[in-house]
Amino acid sequence: MPIPLVDLRRQHRSIRKRLQSAIKRVLKSGHFVLGEDVARFEREWAAYCGVAHAVGTGSGAAALHLALLVLDIGPGDEVITVPFTFIATVSEITRTGARPVFVDIEPRSYTLDVEKLAEKIEREYVFHERIGYLVNRTTGRRLKAIVPVHLYGQMADMRPILELARRYHLRVIEDAAQAHGAEYRMEPEAPPFKAGSLGDLGCFSFYPTKNLGACGEAGAIVTRNAEWAERLRRLVNNGRSDAQWHLEEGFNYRLDTLQAAILRAKLRYLDRWNERRRELAVLYREKLADLEEITLPEEMPYGRHVYHRYVIRVPDRDRVRRQLSEVGIETAVTYPIPLHLQPAYRHLGYRPGDFPVAEACARTVLCLPLYPELREKDVARIARALRAALRAGR
């Protein structure tokens, strides 16, 4: 029997009654846009993340776009992020008129390399006290923000990022689209912070396959800043402040009530599902640890990994993937081409070799099936098939 990469049918069967109840509640209310479930989900998600405010959006991309806009990022500005991420991280920067600037990733966490970040800022920017900004020595553009991407369920190393941001008056937007419930500790014995709560703003996607997924497109922004939250609520609703007045042009980026109700029904299970993902990750490690050809995912000492994806690195990745497919095991590659080498960003002037870690990961990463409903015997079968595929290539 095939083993899919993700099996949402199993998840939905396990909570069918709660989902049906949530959907019926919305149908009965007749309020499908900005209904009560939207406001309630926003409060519940803010509380879960440990912040004061959450604003629902129609997608994770919309959340990133609005987060940049509320920080007044636009033409003449630069924003640092990574080339090894989903395109929305970067497309929403360019949508504002700002220019993305890439820094390579750290090979163990697949997130922003903080040492390379510091080196890039010191080498390529100068801080102007008069305007309070870093200015690119070559382009003359202002560096306004850093967008660390929490990838595959693991957070970037936020403490040094936040220290650099404070030193140079930069804003920090966390791309937490793959890190629902992931945690970070500023000190080993300190209480943890949830993903999205450490930066100025945190952006989430609730795409169906995420650890907390809707049954369609959905997203959210979290923040501690009441003024930004108020403006975000206008921007998601076409700039409307009330039934008559539009204080500015906005967007049709609203979170619909049905998706909010479904997310509320699922949120109560998120911690349980994340813990199950962690258990399965331990099981994978037990069964694969002796395989020297592959690199297994690591949980960094500063945080708690929630394994949105279980990602290994395999030198002969494409052949191994084909052999796994032949025996009914679905895998994925995220991401096969880093963004600095995508045709859409040719105008940025990057070349092969500019970000060697991201490029090496793009050639070798392989996502194995991982979801809370995956059975131990499925993991055992995947491990056996992977061993067989590796032996065939020796």
Secondary structure, DSSP 8 states (H G I E B T S, - for coil): --B-S--HHHHHHHTHHHHHHHHHHHHHHT--BS-HHHHHHHHHHHHHHTSSEEEEESSHHHHHHHHHHHTT--TTEEEEE-SSS-THHHHHHHHTT-EEEE--B-TTT-SB-HHHHHHHHHHHEEEETTTTEEEETTT--EEEEE--B-BTTB---HHHHHHHHHHHT-EEEEE-TT-TT-EE-SSTTS--EETTSSSSEEEEE--TTSSS--SS--EEEEES-HHHHHHHHHHTBTTBSSSS-BSS---B---BHHHHHHHHHHHTTHHHHHHHHHHHHHHHHHHHTT-TTSB-----TTEE---SSEEEE-TTHHHHHHHHHHTTB--B-S-SS-GGGSGGGGGG---TTSSHHHHHHHHHEEEE---TT--HHHHHHHHHHHHHHHHHT-
